[in-house]
Amino acid sequence: MSTALSDLLPPTYTAYAYSYPHKSSYAPLDPIVRLAEAWQSEDRQSLLLYLHIPFCEMRCGFCNLFAASQPADELVNTYLASLERQAAEVHRAIQPARFAAMAVGGGTPTFLDVVQLERLLELAATFIGSDLRHIPVSVETSPHTADRDRLLTLFRHGVSRISIGVQSFLEADTRALGRPQRLDEVISALDTIRSIGFPTLNIDLIFGAEGQTRAAWLGSIREALRFRPEELYLYPLYVRPMTGLAGKADADAARQLELYRVGRDVLLEQGYRQQSLRAFYLPRITDEIRATYSCQQDGMVGLGCGARSYTTDLHYSSRFQVGQQAIRQMLQQWVAQSEEQFGWATHGFRLSADERRRRHVILSLLQAEGLDVLDFVDRFGTVPSDEFPLLPELINAGLAAEANGRLQLTVAGMEQSDAIGPALYSDDVRAALTEFALR
């Protein structure tokens, strides 16, 4: 018998629970930390490199990412120059290091023109110390910026995965999302991506827009499936503060759940595997992802304003904000930094032993494979159900089950991942998130 999670512990946040702790819980570090010291004792043989390009052609109504719309070209070039200075300083701090994967996000990285993209990808190859074709490389794009010249530039440099935020194939839905776009532009972008031959295509879709019908949602999914993407991400619409949709009513939870189930069932019928609440992969892609990088145990090096990095016990980033004016001010401050200043972590979150265990549980439990209980015991010396009383409650409520040494969410539990995640947050993280929301 299944019970709603709200009967156990009402969720405090309505947001995507895919990392822990979120950047909005970061605070000024006192004292600040030299990067060379932060990475000195870390295993640096299987890292993820993340490059953040905080620019977009427009600010979508649902977006709360660290990104500025329509920046002046002078700022973009100054940003890239500062990114090169930061990369040189960080490279010195973390060596020796090897990278298992790379991602470029934003914003919209393909807001950059071809010359700027060349500059960015050459920087990345220099930083990694090898041709980008030797590791999986993912780049985010949008229908408006996914033209042939940009995409060919990415392909020639070895980019293996393109993730495109379509959100909907129905123009009425995208208008309701605060993201006007033309269907012919979307189709052209997808045709171009497929014709160039990128190994992996991911399409992002959003459900729950005002007025979105079941038929419209099914139509978007079926249109996406025409391109047989290796990955599909289905995102529930959350109306969040300081975004273009702020002030509008939250999406109806019951209707969102219905739309989610419709989308999930169609993708499972089409041979996709569900990896998390949002992520659906073809089997080959699922196996490759598991073989290359583990966010539970491998570190991440972030470059760029708004990029996050993490070691075992320190997560750090530049300051984080959502409002456009604040973002632009932070960008101006960031590009003005000296190379030496880029060698310090000034904002972040120090993970205690409890927070490290909590992070491992959250990141594992919200994935299809679930939490390997024996691995947790070997790694941390404690039993997860003793550490986190919510776990046996989830089992009793029918939201999780334990078998063959793994604690996994049930179908009902997976549907409530974005409530289960925050229910496992620590009091310190909850307080920090609340403080950020009230600023």
DAJOHU-V634916 format. One record per residue. N is the residue number from 0. RES is the residue in one letter. PSI is psi as a letter, one per 30 degrees, with the letter a starting at -180 (999 if undefined). Layout:
# DAJOHU-V634916
N,RES,PSI ; N,RES,PSI
This chain:
# DAJOHU-V634916
0,M,k ; 1,S,k ; 2,T,k ; 3,A,k ; 4,L,f ; 5,S,f ; 6,D,f ; 7,L,e ; 8,L,j ; 9,P,k ; 10,P,k ; 11,T,f ; 12,Y,k ; 13,T,i ; 14,A,l ; 15,Y,k ; 16,A,i ; 17,Y,f ; 18,S,l ; 19,Y,k ; 20,P,l ; 21,H,l ; 22,K,f ; 23,S,f ; 24,S,f ; 25,Y,l ; 26,A,l ; 27,P,k ; 28,L,k ; 29,D,j ; 30,P,l ; 31,I,l ; 32,V,k ; 33,R,k ; 34,L,e ; 35,A,e ; 36,E,e ; 37,A,e ; 38,W,f ; 39,Q,e ; 40,S,g ; 41,E,l ; 42,D,j ; 43,R,h ; 44,Q,f ; 45,S,i ; 46,L,l ; 47,L,k ; 48,L,k ; 49,Y,k ; 50,L,k ; 51,H,k ; 52,I,j ; 53,P,h ; 54,F,k ; 55,C,l ; 56,E,f ; 57,M,l ; 58,R,j ; 59,C,k ; 60,G,f ; 61,F,f ; 62,C,k ; 63,N,g ; 64,L,l ; 65,F,j ; 66,A,k ; 67,A,k ; 68,S,k ; 69,Q,h ; 70,P,l ; 71,A,k ; 72,D,e ; 73,E,e ; 74,L,e ; 75,V,e ; 76,N,e ; 77,T,e ; 78,Y,e ; 79,L,e ; 80,A,e ; 81,S,e ; 82,L,e ; 83,E,e ; 84,R,e ; 85,Q,e ; 86,A,e ; 87,A,e ; 88,E,e ; 89,V,e ; 90,H,e ; 91,R,e ; 92,A,e ; 93,I,f ; 94,Q,k ; 95,P,k ; 96,A,k ; 97,R,k ; 98,F,k ; 99,A,f ; 100,A,l ; 101,M,k ; 102,A,k ; 103,V,j ; 104,G,a ; 105,G,b ; 106,G,a ; 107,T,j ; 108,P,e ; 109,T,g ; 110,F,f ; 111,L,k ; 112,D,l ; 113,V,e ; 114,V,e ; 115,Q,e ; 116,L,e ; 117,E,e ; 118,R,e ; 119,L,e ; 120,L,e ; 121,E,e ; 122,L,e ; 123,A,e ; 124,A,e ; 125,T,e ; 126,F,e ; 127,I,e ; 128,G,g ; 129,S,l ; 130,D,k ; 131,L,f ; 132,R,f ; 133,H,f ; 134,I,l ; 135,P,k ; 136,V,k ; 137,S,k ; 138,V,k ; 139,E,k ; 140,T,l ; 141,S,l ; 142,P,e ; 143,H,e ; 144,T,f ; 145,A,i ; 146,D,l ; 147,R,e ; 148,D,e ; 149,R,e ; 150,L,e ; 151,L,e ; 152,T,e ; 153,L,e ; 154,F,e ; 155,R,f ; 156,H,f ; 157,G,g ; 158,V,k ; 159,S,f ; 160,R,k ; 161,I,k ; 162,S,k ; 163,I,k ; 164,G,j ; 165,V,e ; 166,Q,e ; 167,S,k ; 168,F,g ; 169,L,k ; 170,E,f ; 171,A,e ; 172,D,e ; 173,T,e ; 174,R,e ; 175,A,f ; 176,L,f ; 177,G,h ; 178,R,i ; 179,P,k ; 180,Q,l ; 181,R,k ; 182,L,e ; 183,D,e ; 184,E,e ; 185,V,e ; 186,I,e ; 187,S,e ; 188,A,e ; 189,L,e ; 190,D,e ; 191,T,e ; 192,I,e ; 193,R,e ; 194,S,e ; 195,I,e ; 196,G,g ; 197,F,k ; 198,P,e ; 199,T,k ; 200,L,k ; 201,N,k ; 202,I,k ; 203,D,k ; 204,L,k ; 205,I,k ; 206,F,k ; 207,G,g ; 208,A,l ; 209,E,k ; 210,G,f ; 211,Q,k ; 212,T,l ; 213,R,e ; 214,A,e ; 215,A,e ; 216,W,e ; 217,L,e ; 218,G,e ; 219,S,e ; 220,I,e ; 221,R,e ; 222,E,e ; 223,A,e ; 224,L,f ; 225,R,f ; 226,F,g ; 227,R,h ; 228,P,k ; 229,E,f ; 230,E,k ; 231,L,k ; 232,Y,k ; 233,L,j ; 234,Y,k ; 235,P,k ; 236,L,k ; 237,Y,k ; 238,V,j ; 239,R,l ; 240,P,l ; 241,M,g ; 242,T,l ; 243,G,f ; 244,L,f ; 245,A,k ; 246,G,f ; 247,K,l ; 248,A,k ; 249,D,l ; 250,A,k ; 251,D,k ; 252,A,e ; 253,A,e ; 254,R,e ; 255,Q,e ; 256,L,e ; 257,E,e ; 258,L,e ; 259,Y,e ; 260,R,e ; 261,V,e ; 262,G,e ; 263,R,e ; 264,D,e ; 265,V,e ; 266,L,e ; 267,L,e ; 268,E,f ; 269,Q,g ; 270,G,g ; 271,Y,l ; 272,R,k ; 273,Q,k ; 274,Q,f ; 275,S,a ; 276,L,e ; 277,R,f ; 278,A,k ; 279,F,k ; 280,Y,k ; 281,L,l ; 282,P,e ; 283,R,e ; 284,I,e ; 285,T,e ; 286,D,e ; 287,E,e ; 288,I,e ; 289,R,f ; 290,A,f ; 291,T,e ; 292,Y,k ; 293,S,j ; 294,C,f ; 295,Q,f ; 296,Q,f ; 297,D,k ; 298,G,l ; 299,M,k ; 300,V,j ; 301,G,k ; 302,L,k ; 303,G,l ; 304,C,k ; 305,G,f ; 306,A,k ; 307,R,k ; 308,S,l ; 309,Y,k ; 310,T,a ; 311,T,e ; 312,D,g ; 313,L,k ; 314,H,k ; 315,Y,l ; 316,S,l ; 317,S,l ; 318,R,l ; 319,F,k ; 320,Q,l ; 321,V,e ; 322,G,k ; 323,Q,e ; 324,Q,e ; 325,A,e ; 326,I,e ; 327,R,e ; 328,Q,e ; 329,M,e ; 330,L,e ; 331,Q,e ; 332,Q,e ; 333,W,e ; 334,V,f ; 335,A,f ; 336,Q,l ; 337,S,l ; 338,E,e ; 339,E,e ; 340,Q,f ; 341,F,f ; 342,G,g ; 343,W,k ; 344,A,k ; 345,T,f ; 346,H,k ; 347,G,a ; 348,F,k ; 349,R,k ; 350,L,j ; 351,S,l ; 352,A,e ; 353,D,e ; 354,E,e ; 355,R,e ; 356,R,e ; 357,R,e ; 358,R,e ; 359,H,e ; 360,V,e ; 361,I,e ; 362,L,f ; 363,S,e ; 364,L,e ; 365,L,f ; 366,Q,l ; 367,A,e ; 368,E,f ; 369,G,a ; 370,L,k ; 371,D,j ; 372,V,e ; 373,L,e ; 374,D,e ; 375,F,e ; 376,V,e ; 377,D,e ; 378,R,e ; 379,F,f ; 380,G,g ; 381,T,l ; 382,V,k ; 383,P,e ; 384,S,f ; 385,D,e ; 386,E,e ; 387,F,j ; 388,P,f ; 389,L,f ; 390,L,e ; 391,P,f ; 392,E,e ; 393,L,e ; 394,I,e ; 395,N,f ; 396,A,f ; 397,G,g ; 398,L,f ; 399,A,l ; 400,A,k ; 401,E,k ; 402,A,k ; 403,N,h ; 404,G,g ; 405,R,k ; 406,L,j ; 407,Q,k ; 408,L,k ; 409,T,l ; 410,V,e ; 411,A,e ; 412,G,e ; 413,M,e ; 414,E,f ; 415,Q,g ; 416,S,e ; 417,D,f ; 418,A,e ; 419,I,e ; 420,G,e ; 421,P,f ; 422,A,f ; 423,L,f ; 424,Y,l ; 425,S,l ; 426,D,e ; 427,D,e ; 428,V,e ; 429,R,e ; 430,A,e ; 431,A,e ; 432,L,e ; 433,T,e ; 434,E,e ; 435,F,e ; 436,A,f ; 437,L,f ; 438,R,999
